[in-house]
């Protein structure tokens, strides 16, 4: 902003750096110990990476447009005015250049002003395609801090609505105060999930504060509200230089008492105003981070403190939390954290090559270790998918994608069949989710997984494979090696992978289906569904799942009648996979029956 808009600056005060603990550590531990008792103060730097202009940048651009319209025959007029907007304004207009002055001059009515400003703050299709004017990593990290109740009060000098949008993305509707009259009847702080205070107004307001006069003093009710926040809350400042807002500068400097400390993130060199406030408030300074890095770093440190503050829940506690979170939309974030947190634990173990040797180790021991590592997560999947009404389908998709991508290129030499076994966790998760979905007739979950989950092989053709192909049991578990183990004391199953999955998936699903016969039917139906997806195209390479559904006690394929009945229903999970074409499903069923007939005794 031009010099004429700057508040008077006192001589700079420089505090010696001293040797101390990283202020980011102090910040994270302080906020973690006092959740909800620190307020954020956000300046224009928080939104700069989103392509949202500052108030002064808007002024410069509007002056350039006015200059271009004033001298249509001069192609250099706009650029000259942009480079020295104060000179152009004082030469062509009366009064002091400022945000309100230029907007009032160019747009006389409220509607015209809103239209004039919308393009600076609201994304158009081109902005959306380029990822501009949408919440940044900083905004989303802030939303997570609010969701976890670490932060409840946000002060901002920005006109844009990126903070509010980020909060809405995580299901939080904040109280937003941006007009002076709102502060007189505002609910007490802490009574709402989040309060966003827009000190300069919203871009759609007619009384935005950005000129020199407007920034000299806040309305009385607003000033009192701000003083209360500064007295009762610690302050975390980011993206604000302190240079332009005389009223805010003075209010912070004059605050007589502070219950909690101040932390100030400065990307470059602190301004003179910032140095004064840092000295007067005793603020701890975090240097060298932009807003995105600062807030994502803070969130990561808070999550690390969570992990040591609370031990991992037992399986029973995790299940109890899952049931509580599923029934309450306000606990959506906690539900995702619970399931995906346990998923990440499993992923870490899958990638541990000491835990799962890839060089021809004990095959049965490897299978049993993968199953043991998945125990808690399998119970969460079984109960979660069974009871879900479709509200959390994306959660199960994300969970399965993480398990699939946990299999990465090995760091050294390996045995191919041991390496493929790293998908056994994902196969178990897919199996339990699919069977639970069919038991509960909550078909949206399995339909979503079948449609949205895939995997790109690590070698050869890296085209994405559908989940039924990537997790084909014969790709994951080697038939001969499995039969060679002591798993069944010498019993030779025609379909050992099918038997293995039914046994390993039984206990997690017992809570939603105690009847063994009903469980077996659901398993056969799931294998049949996966096989029909595999037979979607007429190809000599099509390979259905090889399972116990192939024949019943009379030699016929199990659950065919179930498919013929379900295919008439609009919620049959395969309808989406076949583009709603019921005849295509029946054609795939016919191809499957032909395939099974040709491979009657051995796959």
N, C-alpha and C positions, 0 to 999 in steps of 0.2 A: 504494500500500500504506500502511497505517496507520503513524503515527510509531513505534510500539513495534517495528516490524519493521525500522526503518532502522538501519544500522551507525552508530557514532559518527562524526561529521564533524569534521575538523580545520578550522581557519580557512581560508577560501578563498584560493587563490593565483591571481592574475590575471596572465597574461603579456601584455605589450603587443603589439598586432597587428603592427606593422611593415609595411613595404612589400616584397613579395616576389612571386615567380611564383605563379600560381594553384596551390594545393596539389593540385588534380585533375590538373594537368599533371605535377607531380612524382610523384604516385601512379602514373599510367599508365606513365610512362617507367621508373619503378623496377620495377614488376611485369613490364613487357615485357622489361626487361634481365635480370631474375632470375626466370624462370618456375619456379613450384613452391616458391618460398622465402618466400612470404608466406602467413600463416594469417588466416582470417576469424574475428572474434568477433561473433556475432550475438545481439542481445537481442530483447525482445518487439516492438520497433518494426518488425522485419522482417516480422512476420506480421499486424500490426494491420490493414492494408488488406484482408487476406483474411477479416476477421471472426473471427479466432481470439482468444479472450480471454487476457489475462495471468494469471499465477497469482493475483494479488490480485483480479482481476475474477472469477475462478472462486470464490474465497473469499467475496466479497461476495454473489454470486448464491446460493451454497449456504447462507449465513447467512440470506438473505432467504427461501429455501425452508423452512428450519428454523423461522423465525419464523412463516411462514404456516401451517405444519402445527401449530405449538404454539398458535396462537390462531386457529382456523378461523372464529370469529365476528367477528374484527376485520379488516375489509378493508384497513386502513392498516398492518397489522403488517409485511408484507413490505417496503413502501417505507420505513418508518421504520428497519427493520433494515439495509436496503441503504445508507441515508444515513449510518448510524453503526453499522457492524457490530461495532466494538470494544465499544461500550456494551452492545449486545444480548448479546454473548458473555459479557462479564464479569458481566452481571446474571443470565444464565440457565445458564452453564456454568462449570466450573472450569478453571484452567490458562490458558495464554497462547493468544490467537487466532493461528492460522497454518494454512497449507495442510494439513499432516499432521493437525493437531488436529481440524479440522472434518471432514475426510474420514473419519478414524477414528471420530469420533462418529456420523456418519451411515451408514457402511457398515462392518460389522464383519468381513466376509470378503473375500478377494481378488476373487472373482467379482463381488461386489456393488460393490466399489470401481471395478472396471473399467467396469461398466455405468453407474455414476454419472457417470464422467468422459467416457465415449465421446462423448456428445452435444456436449461443448464442443470437441472436437478432430477428430472424424470427420464429414464432410459427410453430411447426409441428402438426400433427393430435392429438397427445397425449397432447400437450400443449393446444390446443383449447378445447379438452374435459375437461381439468382440469382448464380452465380459466386462463392460464398463457400466458405471452408475448402478452397480448392484453391490450388496454387502461384501466386504473384503474378508480376508482371514482374520483381521483384527476385530471386525464387527461380529463375526461368528464366534470367535473366542470369548468376546465379551458376553454374547448371548449364553454361552455355556457357563460362564462364571455366574451369571444371573440365575440360570436354571438350577445350578447347584447351591443357590442361595448365599454365595460368597459376596455378591454385590447386589444392592437393591436400589441405589441412588446414582443417577448419571446426569451430570451437568455437561452441557455442550454449547459451544458458540456457533455450531453449524446450522444451516437452514435445511439441509437435506434430511431425508427420512430413512437413511440406511440403518441406523441403530434400531429404529422401530421395526423395520422389516426383518432384520436378523433375529430380533426377539420373537416376532410372530412366527418365524420359521421353526422355532423350537416350542411353539405352543404357548407363548407368553404374550398377553395383551397388556402393555404397560400403561400406566397413567402418564399422560403427556401434558405438561404445563408449558405454555408458550405465549400466553397473553396475560397482561398484568392482573386482570380481574379474576383469573383462575386461582391465583395464589391465596385470595382471601377465604375461599371455601374449600380449599384442598384438604383431603383426608390426611390424618397424621402420617408422618413418614414411618415406614415399616409395616403399614397396614395393607399395602399392596405388593404384589410380587416384584414390581419394578416401577420406579418413577423416573421419567426422563424430563429434565428441565432444560428447555431450549432458551438460553439466556438472550439470544438475539432474535427470537421468534422463528416461526416456520416460514418457508419460502412462499407459502400461499397467504400469509398474513399481510395486512396492509400496513402494519406498524413494526416492520422489521427494524432492528437497531443496528446500524453500521456506520453512520456518519459520525463525525467528531462530536457533535452536540449530543447525539443519541447515546453515545458510549460514555459520556461524562458521569451519568447518574442513573441508577435504576429506580423505577417506581417504588414507593414506600413498602407496599405489601411484598413485592418481589425481593427487595433488599433485606427485609426482615427474615424472610424464608431462607434466603441464601446465608445470612449470618448464623442462623440456627444450624444449618447443615455444617458450616465451617467449624462451629463450636462442638457439635456432637459427633462428627464423623472424621475419620482420617481421610486424607485426600491423595488420590493417585492421578497425577497430571500427565497427559500425553498429547502431543500434537499441537500444543498451545505455547506460543512464544512469550506471551505477556506484553507484547508491544502495543497492541491496538486498543485493548479494552480498559480504559481508565477506570471505569466503575468497578470492574472485576478486580483489577490490580489493587485498587485502594481497599476494597472490601477484604481481600485476603491479607493484605499487609496490616490492616488495622484490627484484625480479629484479636481480641485480648487473650483468649484462652483456647487451647486446643487439647482435647482429651486424647487424641490419637495422632501419630506422626504423619508427615507429608512425604510422598515419594514423587520424584519428577523424572520422567523419561525424556531425554534430549538427544535427538539424532546427531546433530552437529555441535556447534559451539553455542552455549547459552547466550541469549540476548542480554543486554544490560538490564532490562526489566526483570528477566528471569533470574539474573544473578542477585538482584536486590531481594526478590521474594525468597530465593533459596536461602539467603543469609538470614532474613527476618523470620522465616518459618523453621529454620534448621532442617530443611528438606534433605533427604538422601537422594542422590542423583544417579540415575542409570544412563550411561553414555553410549552412543554408537548404535542404537537399535531403532529401526523404523517402527511404526505402530504395529504392523503385522507381526514382526519378530518379537516385539515387546509383549504383546498380549498372548500370543501362542506360547511363548516361553513361560509366562506366569501361569497359564492354565496347565502346562505340562508339569511344572513344579508343584502345583496344588494337587494334581493327581498322584504324583509321587508321594506326597505327604499322606494322602488318603490310604495308600497301600500299606504304609507302616503304622498308621494310626488304627487301622482296623484289619485284623487278620482275615484271610480268605474265608468266606462262609463255608460251613459244612454243607454236604449235599442237602440235608433236611432243611437247614436254614435257607439255602438258595431256593429250594422248591417253595417254601412258605412265602418268601419275598415275591417270587414269580406270580403266585396266585393272587397276592395282594395287588401287585402292579398291574396285572392283566385287567382287573375289573375297574381300574381308576384311570381315566384319560390323563389326569394330572401327573401320573407317574410314568408317562411314556418314556421319558428320558432315563429314569431309573431302570425301567424294563430293558431298554436297549443296552444300557451300561452293564447290567447283570449278565445278559446273554452274550453280548459281544466281548465282555471282559473275560468270561469263562472260555469263549472261543479263542481269544488271544493266548490264554494259558496253554490250550491244546496246541495251537499253532507253534508256540515256542518249543514245545516238546517234540513235535513232528520234525522240526528243523534241527534238533539236537542229534547230530550223527554219532555221538557217544552213546546216547540213550537208545538209538535205533541204528545199529551198525548196518552198513550197506554192502558188506563183503562176504556174504554167505554164512551168516550166523544161524542161530537156532530159530527156525521158521515159526514154530509154535509159540516160542517165548515172545517173538516179535508181535505176533497176532494178539497175544494176551496182554502185552504192554500197551499196544494201541487201544485195545478195548478198555483197559483200566483207566487210561488217560482220558477217555471220552465219557466216563461213567456219569459224572455230574451233568455234563452238557447233554447227554442223551436223555436224562430224566427231565431236564428243562425243555428240550425239544418235544418230547412225548406229551407232557402236560400242556405246554404252551400252544402247540399246534392243535391239539384236541379241543382245547377250550377257546381258542381264538375265533372271533367272529369274522375274520378277514381284515380287521383293522391293522394287523401287524404283519401282513404278508411280506412286506419289504424286509422286515427283520430276519425272517427265515432265509430269504434270498441272500442277504448280506452275510449271514452266518455261514451258509454253504459255500459261497464264493471264497470266503477267507480260508475255509478248510481246503478247498481245491487248490488255491494258489499257494498254500503252505508248501506244496511240493515244488521245489526249485532245483535247478541244476546242482548236482553234487559237487563238492569241492575237490574230490580226488577220484580214484578208481572205485568201481562199484559193481555189484552183481545186479543185472537188470531186473530179476524177479524180486530181489529184496528192495530195490529202489521203487518199483511199482507199488509195493505194499504201503508206501507213504500216503497213498490215497485211501487206505482202509478207513481212516477216521472220517473222511468225507463220505465214503460209501455208507458207513454206519449212520452218519447224520442224515443222509438222503433216505436211507431205508426207514429209519424211525419216523422221520417227518412224513414220508409218504404213507406209511401204514397208519400212523396216528390220524392223518387227514382223512383216510378212507374209513377208519373206525368211527370217527366223529362226524362223518359226512360233511366235513368242512373243506369242500373241494377246492375252494379258492386258493388255499395254500399250495397244494400240490400242482395246481394249474399254473400258478405264478412261478413256482420253481422250475417246472418243465419248460416254461417259455423263456425265462430270464436268466437261467444259469447255464454257463458253458465253460469250456476250458481249452486253452491253446497248448498243444503238446510241446514238450521241451526240445524234441528232435524231429527231424523229417518234416512232413507237411504240418505247418503250424497254423493251419486254418482252424478256427474255433470249432470244437466238437460239442454237440448237445450233451447235456448232463447224462442222459441215458447211455450214451456211447462212451463218454469219458470215464464213467463209473460202472461200465459193464463189469459184473463180478469176475468174469474170466480175464479181463484186462488187469484187474487189481490183485486177485488172489489166484495163485497158480494151483491148478487142480491136482497135479501129481504130487507137488510138494506137500499140499494140505493132506492128501490121503496117506502120505508117507509118515506123517506125524503120529503121535500117540493119542490124538484128540478123541478118537472113537474106538480105541483099543482094537484096531484091525478091521472094523466095519467099513465096507466099501460102498459108499453112497454113489448113486448115479449122478447126483447133482450136489457135490459136497459144499460148493459155495453157497447154494440156497439153504442147505441145512445149517451152515455156519451162521449166516445172517439171521435166520429164524431163532437160533439159540442165543446169539449175542444181543439181539434186539428184544428178547422176550421180557426180561426183568424190568427195563425202563417202561415198557408199555403195559405191564401188569396193572398199574394203578388206573389206567383208563379202560382196560379190557381184561378182566380177571378170567374170563372163560377161554380155555385153551383152544377149543374148536373154533370159536369166533375169531380168535387171533390168527389161527392158521388160514382161515378164509380170507382175512384182510391181507395177509402176506401174499397169498396166491393172486389176489386181485391187483396188488401193487406190481408184482412181477408181470402180470398180464398187461397192465397199463404201460409199463416201461417197454415191453416187447412190441406192443402195437405202435408206439412211437418209433421204435427201431424199424418196423416194417412199413413205415409211412410211404416210402418210395419202392417201386418195383425194381429191385436190383439184385443181382447175384451176390453182391457183397453184403446185403442186409443180414444182420445177425441179431436175433431176439435174445432176450435173457434166457439162460438155461436154468430152469428151476423146477421145483416140485409141483408147480401148477400144470406141468405138461400133461399129466395123466392122473385120473382118480382111480378108485378101486376097480372101475369097469373099463379102464384103458382110455377113457375120453379126457379131453382137456378140461381142466377145472375152470369154473367161473365164466364159461361162455354165455350161459343164460343171463348172468349178471350184466355182462356187457350189452347184450341184446335189449335188456330192460333199461339200462342206464343211458344208452345212446339216444333214447327219446327225450331225456331230461335236458333242460337248458343249462343245468349246472354240472353236467358231466365234464370232468376235467379235460378230457381229450378234445372236446369241441373246439377249444381255442387253438390247440396244436394242429388241428385239421381244417382250420379256417371256417369252422361251422358246418362243414360238409359231412353229414351223417353217412352218406353213401361211401365216402372215402374211408371212414372208420371201418365200415363193414367190409370193404375191399381189403383193408389191411388185416382184418381178422381172418378173412379167407386165405390170404397169403401165409399168415402165421400157422393156420391149421395145416396147410399144405407142407410147410417147412417141418412142423412137428411130426407129421406123418412120415416124412422121408428120413427123419433122424429119431426113430421111435425109441431105441434103446440106449443109444449113446449120442451125445452132442458132437 
